[in-house]
Amino acid sequence: MSRVCQITGKKAIVGNNVSHSNIKTKRTFKPNLHTKKFYVPELDEWILLKVSAHGMRKINKNGIYQCLVEASEKGVL
């Protein structure tokens, strides 16, 4: 499975390591992803999602069902 948050759509981006002598080498910045089970009372079932830390905060604020609806509208889920 790819390293993409299923709620926010965050994924790895590319940047540079910069040394003291200003030599640049390519590197990737990966999102802070966790595999977590969530209970959805509206559907009366448990779902397994790969979410970032920001996605978990969003779920705590808005609720899991609302976040699932928004993610499916954006095409992330």
Secondary structure, 3 states (H helix, E strand, C coil): CCCECCCCCCECEEEEEECCCCCEEEEEECCCEEEEEEEECCCCEEEEEEEEHHHHHHHHHHCHHHHHHHHHHHCCC
